[in-house]
Amino acid sequence: MESLKFKTNIKCGGCVAKVTPGLNETAGVDQWEVDINNPEKILTVNSDGNGDQIISAVKDAGFVIEKID
């Protein structure tokens, strides 16, 4: 299990609610959270994957996402 971090534009509880179904259904995702108080709105995901499915799930919900190395 690896902890992946992403910069996003997920900025409120309503936004989190929009991405929840997609992230919860993404294969390999164990746990995730968005720090909406951080200026870069950091999404942290514990996952077995490389992040591509996570990026797709967030983009499909209508948000911007960029992996932080």
Backbone hydrogen bonds, N-H to C=O, Kabsch-Sander energy under -0.5 kcal/mol:
donor,donor_aa,acceptor,acceptor_aa,energy
2,E,47,S,-2.7
4,L,2,E,-0.7
4,L,45,V,-3.3
5,K,68,I,-0.6
6,F,43,L,-2.1
7,K,66,E,-3.1
8,T,40,E,-1.7
8,T,41,K,-0.5
9,N,64,V,-1.1
11,K,9,N,-0.9
16,V,12,C,-2.2
17,A,13,G,-2.2
18,K,14,G,-1.4
19,V,15,C,-1.6
20,T,16,V,-1.5
23,L,19,V,-2.5
24,N,20,T,-2.8
25,E,21,P,-1.4
26,T,23,L,-0.8
29,V,26,T,-1.7
30,D,28,G,-0.6
30,D,46,N,-3.2
31,Q,46,N,-1.1
33,E,44,T,-2.0
35,D,42,I,-3.0
36,I,34,V,-1.2
38,N,35,D,-1.1
41,K,38,N,-2.2
42,I,35,D,-0.6
43,L,6,F,-2.7
44,T,33,E,-2.9
44,T,42,I,-0.6
45,V,4,L,-2.8
46,N,31,Q,-3.2
47,S,2,E,-3.0
47,S,45,V,-0.7
48,D,28,G,-1.5
55,I,51,G,-2.7
56,S,52,D,-2.2
57,A,53,Q,-2.3
58,V,54,I,-2.3
59,K,55,I,-2.6
60,D,56,S,-2.7
61,A,57,A,-1.0
62,G,59,K,-1.8
63,F,58,V,-1.9
66,E,7,K,-2.3
68,I,5,K,-3.0
69,D,67,K,-0.5
